[in-house]
Amino acid sequence: MEKPPIPSAIPSSSQSPPQKQKRKLPTPKELVAHYESQGMESQEASLKVIDDLQNALFAVVSSGRGKKDRFMVDASRKLDSVNSRLAILEMKLDSKPGFPQTLTLGVVSAGIASALPQVFGAFSQIWNSVRSASK
């Protein structure tokens, strides 16, 4: 049993001189149709296409590009540094009270400060009355 050829986006004409053309990857539908024509079930063909596309993506991403890879590593490191600094800053901001909380604290402290002399006055009157009763 002869396997059908893998679909390709490049025309196979021998008239044009060999040029550097980028080979376009086949679409997922084309790949599924190719694997189904080989006798695979639809789900099995879909899984095979997913595996092929993941492998192609991994090959493109992990291909050595020298200077570009170094730039990507530096950029990634810098982004991680910025991200960690932003996380620390956000944590510091979250730990500080907001405007409504600050206003509430101010009102409560003003209330306590204004009520405190009255409370001390009441305690001193009680103390004086207890002291005068025990004489």
Secondary structure as UniProt FT lines:
FT   HELIX           28..37
FT   TURN            38..39
FT   HELIX           42..62
FT   HELIX           67..95
FT   HELIX           99..133
//
